[in-house]
Amino acid sequence: MEAEDNNRKRRIYVGLTDKEFTTLENHFKNTTCRSVSDYVRHCLFSKPITTLTRDASADEAIMQMSPLTAS
């Protein structure tokens, strides 16, 4: 965010169930946001959120090929 980051004096407290918090945390972990607070701000103010996706089969192929490149 911009220079206004240092001026955040207002706080909001939200109660979540364990399931809701786990869902929030899982969504947050798949983004490039640095903190849950940053992620929630992006959601609240409809700012674009970059989501990371991984291809498990590509990860496996890379792991199998890495010994070949080390030689």
PDB file of N, CA, C, O and CB in Angstrom:
ATOM      1  N   MET A   1       0.834  -1.167   0.000  1.00  0.00           N
ATOM      2  CA  MET A   1       0.000   0.000   0.000  1.00  0.00           C
ATOM      3  C   MET A   1       0.888   1.242   0.000  1.00  0.00           C
ATOM      4  O   MET A   1       2.111   1.113   0.058  1.00  0.00           O
ATOM      5  CB  MET A   1      -0.954  -0.009   1.208  1.00  0.00           C
ATOM      6  N   GLU A   2       0.321   2.418  -0.062  1.00  0.00           N
ATOM      7  CA  GLU A   2       1.078   3.655  -0.189  1.00  0.00           C
ATOM      8  C   GLU A   2       1.581   4.145   1.162  1.00  0.00           C
ATOM      9  O   GLU A   2       1.620   3.398   2.139  1.00  0.00           O
ATOM     10  CB  GLU A   2       0.225   4.728  -0.846  1.00  0.00           C
ATOM     11  N   ALA A   3       1.965   5.418   1.194  1.00  0.00           N
ATOM     12  CA  ALA A   3       2.506   6.036   2.400  1.00  0.00           C
ATOM     13  C   ALA A   3       1.496   6.089   3.534  1.00  0.00           C
ATOM     14  O   ALA A   3       1.883   6.277   4.687  1.00  0.00           O
ATOM     15  CB  ALA A   3       2.989   7.427   2.091  1.00  0.00           C
ATOM     16  N   GLU A   4       0.240   5.931   3.245  1.00  0.00           N
ATOM     17  CA  GLU A   4      -0.789   5.967   4.285  1.00  0.00           C
ATOM     18  C   GLU A   4      -0.693   4.774   5.233  1.00  0.00           C
ATOM     19  O   GLU A   4      -1.367   4.763   6.263  1.00  0.00           O
ATOM     20  CB  GLU A   4      -2.169   6.004   3.649  1.00  0.00           C
ATOM     21  N   ASP A   5       0.120   3.776   4.918  1.00  0.00           N
ATOM     22  CA  ASP A   5       0.283   2.602   5.780  1.00  0.00           C
ATOM     23  C   ASP A   5       0.629   2.990   7.214  1.00  0.00           C
ATOM     24  O   ASP A   5       0.157   2.358   8.159  1.00  0.00           O
ATOM     25  CB  ASP A   5       1.363   1.688   5.220  1.00  0.00           C
ATOM     26  N   ASN A   6       1.445   4.016   7.380  1.00  0.00           N
ATOM     27  CA  ASN A   6       1.894   4.414   8.707  1.00  0.00           C
ATOM     28  C   ASN A   6       0.811   5.114   9.518  1.00  0.00           C
ATOM     29  O   ASN A   6       0.985   5.318  10.719  1.00  0.00           O
ATOM     30  CB  ASN A   6       3.087   5.311   8.587  1.00  0.00           C
ATOM     31  N   ASN A   7      -0.289   5.483   8.898  1.00  0.00           N
ATOM     32  CA  ASN A   7      -1.346   6.227   9.575  1.00  0.00           C
ATOM     33  C   ASN A   7      -2.530   5.368   9.987  1.00  0.00           C
ATOM     34  O   ASN A   7      -3.605   5.901  10.263  1.00  0.00           O
ATOM     35  CB  ASN A   7      -1.823   7.327   8.695  1.00  0.00           C
ATOM     36  N   ARG A   8      -2.364   4.080  10.035  1.00  0.00           N
ATOM     37  CA  ARG A   8      -3.486   3.202  10.392  1.00  0.00           C
ATOM     38  C   ARG A   8      -3.680   3.196  11.904  1.00  0.00           C
ATOM     39  O   ARG A   8      -2.950   2.529  12.638  1.00  0.00           O
ATOM     40  CB  ARG A   8      -3.247   1.759   9.873  1.00  0.00           C
ATOM     41  N   LYS A   9      -4.671   3.947  12.351  1.00  0.00           N
ATOM     42  CA  LYS A   9      -4.930   4.068  13.778  1.00  0.00           C
ATOM     43  C   LYS A   9      -6.219   3.369  14.182  1.00  0.00           C
ATOM     44  O   LYS A   9      -6.446   3.109  15.364  1.00  0.00           O
ATOM     45  CB  LYS A   9      -4.990   5.525  14.173  1.00  0.00           C
ATOM     46  N   ARG A  10      -7.056   3.069  13.210  1.00  0.00           N
ATOM     47  CA  ARG A  10      -8.339   2.442  13.502  1.00  0.00           C
ATOM     48  C   ARG A  10      -8.205   0.925  13.405  1.00  0.00           C
ATOM     49  O   ARG A  10      -7.498   0.420  12.533  1.00  0.00           O
ATOM     50  CB  ARG A  10      -9.434   2.956  12.536  1.00  0.00           C
ATOM     51  N   ARG A  11      -8.859   0.216  14.271  1.00  0.00           N
ATOM     52  CA  ARG A  11      -8.826  -1.243  14.281  1.00  0.00           C
ATOM     53  C   ARG A  11     -10.247  -1.783  14.188  1.00  0.00           C
ATOM     54  O   ARG A  11     -11.190  -1.185  14.707  1.00  0.00           O
ATOM     55  CB  ARG A  11      -8.120  -1.774  15.555  1.00  0.00           C
ATOM     56  N   ILE A  12     -10.380  -2.909  13.528  1.00  0.00           N
ATOM     57  CA  ILE A  12     -11.659  -3.621  13.482  1.00  0.00           C
ATOM     58  C   ILE A  12     -11.379  -5.005  14.032  1.00  0.00           C
ATOM     59  O   ILE A  12     -10.369  -5.620  13.689  1.00  0.00           O
ATOM     60  CB  ILE A  12     -12.272  -3.678  12.013  1.00  0.00           C
ATOM     61  N   TYR A  13     -12.246  -5.490  14.861  1.00  0.00           N
ATOM     62  CA  TYR A  13     -12.097  -6.830  15.415  1.00  0.00           C
ATOM     63  C   TYR A  13     -13.237  -7.688  14.895  1.00  0.00           C
ATOM     64  O   TYR A  13     -14.407  -7.321  15.002  1.00  0.00           O
ATOM     65  CB  TYR A  13     -12.080  -6.805  16.975  1.00  0.00           C
ATOM     66  N   VAL A  14     -12.883  -8.832  14.332  1.00  0.00           N
ATOM     67  CA  VAL A  14     -13.865  -9.728  13.739  1.00  0.00           C
ATOM     68  C   VAL A  14     -13.674 -11.106  14.353  1.00  0.00           C
ATOM     69  O   VAL A  14     -12.563 -11.637  14.381  1.00  0.00           O
ATOM     70  CB  VAL A  14     -13.730  -9.777  12.181  1.00  0.00           C
ATOM     71  N   GLY A  15     -14.749 -11.670  14.836  1.00  0.00           N
ATOM     72  CA  GLY A  15     -14.685 -13.021  15.379  1.00  0.00           C
ATOM     73  C   GLY A  15     -14.918 -14.045  14.279  1.00  0.00           C
ATOM     74  O   GLY A  15     -15.830 -13.897  13.466  1.00  0.00           O
ATOM     75  N   LEU A  16     -14.090 -15.084  14.256  1.00  0.00           N
ATOM     76  CA  LEU A  16     -14.217 -16.144  13.266  1.00  0.00           C
ATOM     77  C   LEU A  16     -14.217 -17.499  13.960  1.00  0.00           C
ATOM     78  O   LEU A  16     -13.586 -17.676  15.003  1.00  0.00           O
ATOM     79  CB  LEU A  16     -13.080 -16.065  12.228  1.00  0.00           C
ATOM     80  N   THR A  17     -14.924 -18.441  13.376  1.00  0.00           N
ATOM     81  CA  THR A  17     -14.833 -19.809  13.867  1.00  0.00           C
ATOM     82  C   THR A  17     -13.506 -20.388  13.395  1.00  0.00           C
ATOM     83  O   THR A  17     -12.847 -19.806  12.533  1.00  0.00           O
ATOM     84  CB  THR A  17     -16.042 -20.679  13.374  1.00  0.00           C
ATOM     85  N   ASP A  18     -13.112 -21.520  13.950  1.00  0.00           N
ATOM     86  CA  ASP A  18     -11.869 -22.167  13.514  1.00  0.00           C
ATOM     87  C   ASP A  18     -11.926 -22.492  12.026  1.00  0.00           C
ATOM     88  O   ASP A  18     -10.937 -22.329  11.312  1.00  0.00           O
ATOM     89  CB  ASP A  18     -11.611 -23.452  14.327  1.00  0.00           C
ATOM     90  N   LYS A  19     -13.091 -22.953  11.559  1.00  0.00           N
ATOM     91  CA  LYS A  19     -13.244 -23.306  10.149  1.00  0.00           C
ATOM     92  C   LYS A  19     -13.120 -22.061   9.262  1.00  0.00           C
ATOM     93  O   LYS A  19     -12.461 -22.102   8.223  1.00  0.00           O
ATOM     94  CB  LYS A  19     -14.604 -23.998   9.913  1.00  0.00           C
ATOM     95  N   GLU A  20     -13.751 -20.959   9.672  1.00  0.00           N
ATOM     96  CA  GLU A  20     -13.667 -19.718   8.901  1.00  0.00           C
ATOM     97  C   GLU A  20     -12.234 -19.203   8.849  1.00  0.00           C
ATOM     98  O   GLU A  20     -11.767 -18.755   7.801  1.00  0.00           O
ATOM     99  CB  GLU A  20     -14.589 -18.651   9.502  1.00  0.00           C
ATOM    100  N   PHE A  21     -11.538 -19.267   9.981  1.00  0.00           N
ATOM    101  CA  PHE A  21     -10.159 -18.787  10.017  1.00  0.00           C
ATOM    102  C   PHE A  21      -9.257 -19.649   9.133  1.00  0.00           C
ATOM    103  O   PHE A  21      -8.382 -19.133   8.437  1.00  0.00           O
ATOM    104  CB  PHE A  21      -9.635 -18.777  11.460  1.00  0.00           C
ATOM    105  N   THR A  22      -9.476 -20.963   9.166  1.00  0.00           N
ATOM    106  CA  THR A  22      -8.691 -21.872   8.323  1.00  0.00           C
ATOM    107  C   THR A  22      -8.928 -21.559   6.853  1.00  0.00           C
ATOM    108  O   THR A  22      -7.984 -21.557   6.063  1.00  0.00           O
ATOM    109  CB  THR A  22      -9.049 -23.348   8.621  1.00  0.00           C
ATOM    110  N   THR A  23     -10.172 -21.295   6.476  1.00  0.00           N
ATOM    111  CA  THR A  23     -10.497 -20.937   5.093  1.00  0.00           C
ATOM    112  C   THR A  23      -9.808 -19.635   4.715  1.00  0.00           C
ATOM    113  O   THR A  23      -9.210 -19.537   3.644  1.00  0.00           O
ATOM    114  CB  THR A  23     -12.024 -20.810   4.903  1.00  0.00           C
ATOM    115  N   LEU A  24      -9.887 -18.639   5.582  1.00  0.00           N
ATOM    116  CA  LEU A  24      -9.228 -17.354   5.334  1.00  0.00           C
ATOM    117  C   LEU A  24      -7.727 -17.544   5.170  1.00  0.00           C
ATOM    118  O   LEU A  24      -7.121 -16.997   4.248  1.00  0.00           O
ATOM    119  CB  LEU A  24      -9.514 -16.369   6.479  1.00  0.00           C
ATOM    120  N   GLU A  25      -7.134 -18.320   6.065  1.00  0.00           N
ATOM    121  CA  GLU A  25      -5.700 -18.556   6.023  1.00  0.00           C
ATOM    122  C   GLU A  25      -5.285 -19.280   4.739  1.00  0.00           C
ATOM    123  O   GLU A  25      -4.255 -18.954   4.149  1.00  0.00           O
ATOM    124  CB  GLU A  25      -5.269 -19.362   7.240  1.00  0.00           C
ATOM    125  N   ASN A  26      -6.078 -20.251   4.310  1.00  0.00           N
ATOM    126  CA  ASN A  26      -5.773 -20.984   3.073  1.00  0.00           C
ATOM    127  C   ASN A  26      -5.852 -20.072   1.856  1.00  0.00           C
ATOM    128  O   ASN A  26      -5.010 -20.158   0.963  1.00  0.00           O
ATOM    129  CB  ASN A  26      -6.734 -22.166   2.901  1.00  0.00           C
ATOM    130  N   HIS A  27      -6.850 -19.205   1.811  1.00  0.00           N
ATOM    131  CA  HIS A  27      -6.962 -18.255   0.707  1.00  0.00           C
ATOM    132  C   HIS A  27      -5.768 -17.292   0.724  1.00  0.00           C
ATOM    133  O   HIS A  27      -5.184 -16.996  -0.319  1.00  0.00           O
ATOM    134  CB  HIS A  27      -8.301 -17.469   0.796  1.00  0.00           C
ATOM    135  N   PHE A  28      -5.416 -16.814   1.912  1.00  0.00           N
ATOM    136  CA  PHE A  28      -4.296 -15.885   2.056  1.00  0.00           C
ATOM    137  C   PHE A  28      -2.982 -16.514   1.595  1.00  0.00           C
ATOM    138  O   PHE A  28      -2.185 -15.854   0.929  1.00  0.00           O
ATOM    139  CB  PHE A  28      -4.174 -15.428   3.507  1.00  0.00           C
ATOM    140  N   LYS A  29      -2.749 -17.773   1.939  1.00  0.00           N
ATOM    141  CA  LYS A  29      -1.489 -18.436   1.598  1.00  0.00           C
ATOM    142  C   LYS A  29      -1.288 -18.576   0.095  1.00  0.00           C
ATOM    143  O   LYS A  29      -0.155 -18.734  -0.361  1.00  0.00           O
ATOM    144  CB  LYS A  29      -1.436 -19.801   2.243  1.00  0.00           C
ATOM    145  N   ASN A  30      -2.366 -18.521  -0.683  1.00  0.00           N
ATOM    146  CA  ASN A  30      -2.268 -18.647  -2.135  1.00  0.00           C
ATOM    147  C   ASN A  30      -2.160 -17.298  -2.834  1.00  0.00           C
ATOM    148  O   ASN A  30      -2.370 -17.207  -4.044  1.00  0.00           O
ATOM    149  CB  ASN A  30      -3.463 -19.397  -2.667  1.00  0.00           C
ATOM    150  N   THR A  31      -1.836 -16.256  -2.085  1.00  0.00           N
ATOM    151  CA  THR A  31      -1.710 -14.923  -2.676  1.00  0.00           C
ATOM    152  C   THR A  31      -0.301 -14.402  -2.483  1.00  0.00           C
ATOM    153  O   THR A  31       0.534 -15.040  -1.841  1.00  0.00           O
ATOM    154  CB  THR A  31      -2.731 -13.948  -2.060  1.00  0.00           C
ATOM    155  N   THR A  32      -0.054 -13.247  -3.041  1.00  0.00           N
ATOM    156  CA  THR A  32       1.243 -12.602  -2.845  1.00  0.00           C
ATOM    157  C   THR A  32       1.203 -11.572  -1.716  1.00  0.00           C
ATOM    158  O   THR A  32       2.184 -10.863  -1.493  1.00  0.00           O
ATOM    159  CB  THR A  32       1.693 -11.934  -4.139  1.00  0.00           C
ATOM    160  N   CYS A  33       0.096 -11.484  -1.015  1.00  0.00           N
ATOM    161  CA  CYS A  33      -0.017 -10.541   0.108  1.00  0.00           C
ATOM    162  C   CYS A  33       0.958 -10.958   1.215  1.00  0.00           C
ATOM    163  O   CYS A  33       1.183 -12.146   1.448  1.00  0.00           O
ATOM    164  CB  CYS A  33      -1.490 -10.490   0.655  1.00  0.00           C
ATOM    165  N   ARG A  34       1.529  -9.959   1.890  1.00  0.00           N
ATOM    166  CA  ARG A  34       2.523 -10.240   2.922  1.00  0.00           C
ATOM    167  C   ARG A  34       1.909 -10.575   4.277  1.00  0.00           C
ATOM    168  O   ARG A  34       2.569 -11.191   5.113  1.00  0.00           O
ATOM    169  CB  ARG A  34       3.439  -9.064   3.070  1.00  0.00           C
ATOM    170  N   SER A  35       0.669 -10.184   4.506  1.00  0.00           N
ATOM    171  CA  SER A  35       0.026 -10.457   5.798  1.00  0.00           C
ATOM    172  C   SER A  35      -1.460 -10.689   5.579  1.00  0.00           C
ATOM    173  O   SER A  35      -2.018 -10.324   4.544  1.00  0.00           O
ATOM    174  CB  SER A  35       0.256  -9.286   6.800  1.00  0.00           C
ATOM    175  N   VAL A  36      -2.091 -11.305   6.579  1.00  0.00           N
ATOM    176  CA  VAL A  36      -3.530 -11.522   6.513  1.00  0.00           C
ATOM    177  C   VAL A  36      -4.239 -10.171   6.486  1.00  0.00           C
ATOM    178  O   VAL A  36      -5.239 -10.011   5.787  1.00  0.00           O
ATOM    179  CB  VAL A  36      -4.019 -12.380   7.713  1.00  0.00           C
ATOM    180  N   SER A  37      -3.731  -9.202   7.239  1.00  0.00           N
ATOM    181  CA  SER A  37      -4.330  -7.864   7.260  1.00  0.00           C
ATOM    182  C   SER A  37      -4.307  -7.241   5.869  1.00  0.00           C
ATOM    183  O   SER A  37      -5.290  -6.648   5.425  1.00  0.00           O
ATOM    184  CB  SER A  37      -3.589  -6.956   8.259  1.00  0.00           C
ATOM    185  N   ASP A  38      -3.181  -7.382   5.193  1.00  0.00           N
ATOM    186  CA  ASP A  38      -3.045  -6.854   3.838  1.00  0.00           C
ATOM    187  C   ASP A  38      -4.050  -7.545   2.903  1.00  0.00           C
ATOM    188  O   ASP A  38      -4.695  -6.895   2.081  1.00  0.00           O
ATOM    189  CB  ASP A  38      -1.590  -7.048   3.318  1.00  0.00           C
ATOM    190  N   TYR A  39      -4.171  -8.858   3.043  1.00  0.00           N
ATOM    191  CA  TYR A  39      -5.124  -9.623   2.225  1.00  0.00           C
ATOM    192  C   TYR A  39      -6.556  -9.157   2.477  1.00  0.00           C
ATOM    193  O   TYR A  39      -7.322  -8.960   1.534  1.00  0.00           O
ATOM    194  CB  TYR A  39      -5.001 -11.134   2.523  1.00  0.00           C
ATOM    195  N   VAL A  40      -6.914  -8.982   3.735  1.00  0.00           N
ATOM    196  CA  VAL A  40      -8.277  -8.557   4.081  1.00  0.00           C
ATOM    197  C   VAL A  40      -8.548  -7.154   3.546  1.00  0.00           C
ATOM    198  O   VAL A  40      -9.641  -6.887   3.048  1.00  0.00           O
ATOM    199  CB  VAL A  40      -8.489  -8.594   5.614  1.00  0.00           C
ATOM    200  N   ARG A  41      -7.559  -6.245   3.642  1.00  0.00           N
ATOM    201  CA  ARG A  41      -7.718  -4.896   3.088  1.00  0.00           C
ATOM    202  C   ARG A  41      -7.973  -4.959   1.590  1.00  0.00           C
ATOM    203  O   ARG A  41      -8.839  -4.254   1.072  1.00  0.00           O
ATOM    204  CB  ARG A  41      -6.474  -4.039   3.377  1.00  0.00           C
ATOM    205  N   HIS A  42      -7.211  -5.811   0.888  1.00  0.00           N
ATOM    206  CA  HIS A  42      -7.412  -5.952  -0.552  1.00  0.00           C
ATOM    207  C   HIS A  42      -8.833  -6.457  -0.849  1.00  0.00           C
ATOM    208  O   HIS A  42      -9.485  -5.975  -1.775  1.00  0.00           O
ATOM    209  CB  HIS A  42      -6.359  -6.916  -1.153  1.00  0.00           C
ATOM    210  N   CYS A  43      -9.301  -7.419  -0.066  1.00  0.00           N
ATOM    211  CA  CYS A  43     -10.663  -7.948  -0.256  1.00  0.00           C
ATOM    212  C   CYS A  43     -11.717  -6.878   0.025  1.00  0.00           C
ATOM    213  O   CYS A  43     -12.664  -6.717  -0.745  1.00  0.00           O
ATOM    214  CB  CYS A  43     -10.898  -9.168   0.658  1.00  0.00           C
ATOM    215  N   LEU A  44     -11.552  -6.153   1.122  1.00  0.00           N
ATOM    216  CA  LEU A  44     -12.535  -5.144   1.515  1.00  0.00           C
ATOM    217  C   LEU A  44     -12.656  -4.010   0.510  1.00  0.00           C
ATOM    218  O   LEU A  44     -13.755  -3.525   0.241  1.00  0.00           O
ATOM    219  CB  LEU A  44     -12.177  -4.580   2.861  1.00  0.00           C
ATOM    220  N   PHE A  45     -11.539  -3.593  -0.038  1.00  0.00           N
ATOM    221  CA  PHE A  45     -11.553  -2.439  -0.918  1.00  0.00           C
ATOM    222  C   PHE A  45     -11.505  -2.808  -2.388  1.00  0.00           C
ATOM    223  O   PHE A  45     -11.180  -1.975  -3.234  1.00  0.00           O
ATOM    224  CB  PHE A  45     -10.409  -1.547  -0.594  1.00  0.00           C
ATOM    225  N   SER A  46     -11.829  -4.061  -2.693  1.00  0.00           N
ATOM    226  CA  SER A  46     -11.942  -4.568  -4.067  1.00  0.00           C
ATOM    227  C   SER A  46     -10.699  -4.299  -4.911  1.00  0.00           C
ATOM    228  O   SER A  46     -10.795  -4.004  -6.102  1.00  0.00           O
ATOM    229  CB  SER A  46     -13.142  -3.950  -4.740  1.00  0.00           C
ATOM    230  N   LYS A  47      -9.554  -4.404  -4.290  1.00  0.00           N
ATOM    231  CA  LYS A  47      -8.310  -4.254  -5.035  1.00  0.00           C
ATOM    232  C   LYS A  47      -7.960  -5.607  -5.647  1.00  0.00           C
ATOM    233  O   LYS A  47      -8.333  -6.643  -5.097  1.00  0.00           O
ATOM    234  CB  LYS A  47      -7.152  -3.729  -4.116  1.00  0.00           C
ATOM    235  N   PRO A  48      -7.259  -5.615  -6.761  1.00  0.00           N
ATOM    236  CA  PRO A  48      -6.903  -6.891  -7.383  1.00  0.00           C
ATOM    237  C   PRO A  48      -5.972  -7.701  -6.477  1.00  0.00           C
ATOM    238  O   PRO A  48      -5.083  -7.148  -5.831  1.00  0.00           O
ATOM    239  CB  PRO A  48      -6.238  -6.653  -8.750  1.00  0.00           C
ATOM    240  N   ILE A  49      -6.186  -8.999  -6.440  1.00  0.00           N
ATOM    241  CA  ILE A  49      -5.389  -9.907  -5.626  1.00  0.00           C
ATOM    242  C   ILE A  49      -4.724 -10.908  -6.558  1.00  0.00           C
ATOM    243  O   ILE A  49      -5.401 -11.550  -7.362  1.00  0.00           O
ATOM    244  CB  ILE A  49      -6.266 -10.631  -4.546  1.00  0.00           C
ATOM    245  N   THR A  50      -3.413 -11.047  -6.461  1.00  0.00           N
ATOM    246  CA  THR A  50      -2.693 -12.014  -7.276  1.00  0.00           C
ATOM    247  C   THR A  50      -2.713 -13.359  -6.561  1.00  0.00           C
ATOM    248  O   THR A  50      -2.276 -13.463  -5.415  1.00  0.00           O
ATOM    249  CB  THR A  50      -1.232 -11.545  -7.549  1.00  0.00           C
ATOM    250  N   THR A  51      -3.216 -14.379  -7.228  1.00  0.00           N
ATOM    251  CA  THR A  51      -3.288 -15.716  -6.658  1.00  0.00           C
ATOM    252  C   THR A  51      -2.260 -16.606  -7.337  1.00  0.00           C
ATOM    253  O   THR A  51      -2.109 -16.585  -8.558  1.00  0.00           O
ATOM    254  CB  THR A  51      -4.709 -16.307  -6.806  1.00  0.00           C
ATOM    255  N   LEU A  52      -1.559 -17.385  -6.532  1.00  0.00           N
ATOM    256  CA  LEU A  52      -0.560 -18.306  -7.058  1.00  0.00           C
ATOM    257  C   LEU A  52      -1.159 -19.701  -7.173  1.00  0.00           C
ATOM    258  O   LEU A  52      -1.818 -20.176  -6.248  1.00  0.00           O
ATOM    259  CB  LEU A  52       0.698 -18.324  -6.162  1.00  0.00           C
ATOM    260  N   THR A  53      -0.931 -20.349  -8.294  1.00  0.00           N
ATOM    261  CA  THR A  53      -1.373 -21.733  -8.449  1.00  0.00           C
ATOM    262  C   THR A  53      -0.158 -22.578  -8.809  1.00  0.00           C
ATOM    263  O   THR A  53       0.746 -22.125  -9.511  1.00  0.00           O
ATOM    264  CB  THR A  53      -2.495 -21.861  -9.539  1.00  0.00           C
ATOM    265  N   ARG A  54      -0.153 -23.793  -8.323  1.00  0.00           N
ATOM    266  CA  ARG A  54       0.969 -24.687  -8.602  1.00  0.00           C
ATOM    267  C   ARG A  54       0.441 -25.940  -9.270  1.00  0.00           C
ATOM    268  O   ARG A  54      -0.636 -26.438  -8.943  1.00  0.00           O
ATOM    269  CB  ARG A  54       1.747 -25.041  -7.305  1.00  0.00           C
ATOM    270  N   ASP A  55       1.213 -26.429 -10.201  1.00  0.00           N
ATOM    271  CA  ASP A  55       0.880 -27.655 -10.910  1.00  0.00           C
ATOM    272  C   ASP A  55       1.694 -28.775 -10.269  1.00  0.00           C
ATOM    273  O   ASP A  55       2.906 -28.859 -10.466  1.00  0.00           O
ATOM    274  CB  ASP A  55       1.171 -27.534 -12.457  1.00  0.00           C
ATOM    275  N   ALA A  56       1.022 -29.639  -9.499  1.00  0.00           N
ATOM    276  CA  ALA A  56       1.721 -30.690  -8.767  1.00  0.00           C
ATOM    277  C   ALA A  56       2.467 -31.635  -9.706  1.00  0.00           C
ATOM    278  O   ALA A  56       3.554 -32.103  -9.365  1.00  0.00           O
ATOM    279  CB  ALA A  56       0.736 -31.478  -7.915  1.00  0.00           C
ATOM    280  N   SER A  57       1.911 -31.924 -10.873  1.00  0.00           N
ATOM    281  CA  SER A  57       2.587 -32.830 -11.798  1.00  0.00           C
ATOM    282  C   SER A  57       3.860 -32.192 -12.346  1.00  0.00           C
ATOM    283  O   SER A  57       4.851 -32.888 -12.567  1.00  0.00           O
ATOM    284  CB  SER A  57       1.649 -33.220 -12.951  1.00  0.00           C
ATOM    285  N   ALA A  58       3.846 -30.887 -12.567  1.00  0.00           N
ATOM    286  CA  ALA A  58       5.054 -30.198 -13.019  1.00  0.00           C
ATOM    287  C   ALA A  58       6.104 -30.191 -11.917  1.00  0.00           C
ATOM    288  O   ALA A  58       7.293 -30.341 -12.198  1.00  0.00           O
ATOM    289  CB  ALA A  58       4.729 -28.759 -13.457  1.00  0.00           C
ATOM    290  N   ASP A  59       5.682 -30.019 -10.663  1.00  0.00           N
ATOM    291  CA  ASP A  59       6.618 -30.066  -9.544  1.00  0.00           C
ATOM    292  C   ASP A  59       7.302 -31.424  -9.471  1.00  0.00           C
ATOM    293  O   ASP A  59       8.508 -31.509  -9.239  1.00  0.00           O
ATOM    294  CB  ASP A  59       5.896 -29.766  -8.227  1.00  0.00           C
ATOM    295  N   GLU A  60       6.531 -32.475  -9.670  1.00  0.00           N
ATOM    296  CA  GLU A  60       7.086 -33.828  -9.626  1.00  0.00           C
ATOM    297  C   GLU A  60       8.096 -34.032 -10.755  1.00  0.00           C
ATOM    298  O   GLU A  60       9.155 -34.620 -10.537  1.00  0.00           O
ATOM    299  CB  GLU A  60       5.960 -34.878  -9.720  1.00  0.00           C
ATOM    300  N   ALA A  61       7.784 -33.559 -11.944  1.00  0.00           N
ATOM    301  CA  ALA A  61       8.688 -33.695 -13.080  1.00  0.00           C
ATOM    302  C   ALA A  61       9.997 -32.939 -12.826  1.00  0.00           C
ATOM    303  O   ALA A  61      11.076 -33.428 -13.159  1.00  0.00           O
ATOM    304  CB  ALA A  61       8.014 -33.181 -14.367  1.00  0.00           C
ATOM    305  N   ILE A  62       9.897 -31.765 -12.243  1.00  0.00           N
ATOM    306  CA  ILE A  62      11.092 -30.978 -11.930  1.00  0.00           C
ATOM    307  C   ILE A  62      11.951 -31.707 -10.909  1.00  0.00           C
ATOM    308  O   ILE A  62      13.175 -31.742 -11.032  1.00  0.00           O
ATOM    309  CB  ILE A  62      10.705 -29.583 -11.402  1.00  0.00           C
ATOM    310  N   MET A  63      11.315 -32.284  -9.907  1.00  0.00           N
ATOM    311  CA  MET A  63      12.056 -33.029  -8.881  1.00  0.00           C
ATOM    312  C   MET A  63      12.785 -34.226  -9.492  1.00  0.00           C
ATOM    313  O   MET A  63      13.912 -34.529  -9.100  1.00  0.00           O
ATOM    314  CB  MET A  63      11.104 -33.503  -7.768  1.00  0.00           C
ATOM    315  N   GLN A  64      12.151 -34.906 -10.446  1.00  0.00           N
ATOM    316  CA  GLN A  64      12.767 -36.066 -11.070  1.00  0.00           C
ATOM    317  C   GLN A  64      13.895 -35.663 -12.003  1.00  0.00           C
ATOM    318  O   GLN A  64      14.848 -36.423 -12.173  1.00  0.00           O
ATOM    319  CB  GLN A  64      11.730 -36.868 -11.827  1.00  0.00           C
ATOM    320  N   MET A  65      13.812 -34.500 -12.606  1.00  0.00           N
ATOM    321  CA  MET A  65      14.826 -34.063 -13.563  1.00  0.00           C
ATOM    322  C   MET A  65      16.008 -33.345 -12.889  1.00  0.00           C
ATOM    323  O   MET A  65      17.072 -33.222 -13.495  1.00  0.00           O
ATOM    324  CB  MET A  65      14.192 -33.146 -14.593  1.00  0.00           C
ATOM    325  N   SER A  66      15.838 -32.877 -11.668  1.00  0.00           N
ATOM    326  CA  SER A  66      16.909 -32.124 -11.026  1.00  0.00           C
ATOM    327  C   SER A  66      18.187 -32.934 -10.846  1.00  0.00           C
ATOM    328  O   SER A  66      19.263 -32.354 -10.990  1.00  0.00           O
ATOM    329  CB  SER A  66      16.444 -31.623  -9.691  1.00  0.00           C
ATOM    330  N   PRO A  67      18.150 -34.240 -10.541  1.00  0.00           N
ATOM    331  CA  PRO A  67      19.416 -34.989 -10.468  1.00  0.00           C
ATOM    332  C   PRO A  67      20.130 -35.048 -11.831  1.00  0.00           C
ATOM    333  O   PRO A  67      21.357 -35.134 -11.881  1.00  0.00           O
ATOM    334  CB  PRO A  67      19.152 -36.419  -9.959  1.00  0.00           C
ATOM    335  N   LEU A  68      19.386 -35.002 -12.908  1.00  0.00           N
ATOM    336  CA  LEU A  68      19.986 -35.068 -14.236  1.00  0.00           C
ATOM    337  C   LEU A  68      20.793 -33.813 -14.541  1.00  0.00           C
ATOM    338  O   LEU A  68      21.838 -33.891 -15.187  1.00  0.00           O
ATOM    339  CB  LEU A  68      18.907 -35.265 -15.296  1.00  0.00           C
ATOM    340  N   THR A  69      20.325 -32.672 -14.089  1.00  0.00           N
ATOM    341  CA  THR A  69      21.025 -31.411 -14.343  1.00  0.00           C
ATOM    342  C   THR A  69      22.199 -31.205 -13.405  1.00  0.00           C
ATOM    343  O   THR A  69      23.098 -30.418 -13.701  1.00  0.00           O
ATOM    344  CB  THR A  69      20.068 -30.249 -14.216  1.00  0.00           C
ATOM    345  N   ALA A  70      22.201 -31.906 -12.270  1.00  0.00           N
ATOM    346  CA  ALA A  70      23.283 -31.766 -11.297  1.00  0.00           C
ATOM    347  C   ALA A  70      24.556 -32.474 -11.754  1.00  0.00           C
ATOM    348  O   ALA A  70      25.638 -32.191 -11.239  1.00  0.00           O
ATOM    349  CB  ALA A  70      22.845 -32.313  -9.947  1.00  0.00           C
ATOM    350  N   SER A  71      24.443 -33.372 -12.695  1.00  0.00           N
ATOM    351  CA  SER A  71      25.607 -34.145 -13.147  1.00  0.00           C
ATOM    352  C   SER A  71      26.490 -33.375 -14.082  1.00  0.00           C
ATOM    353  O   SER A  71      27.505 -33.897 -14.542  1.00  0.00           O
ATOM    354  CB  SER A  71      25.166 -35.401 -13.819  1.00  0.00           C
TER     355      SER A  71
END
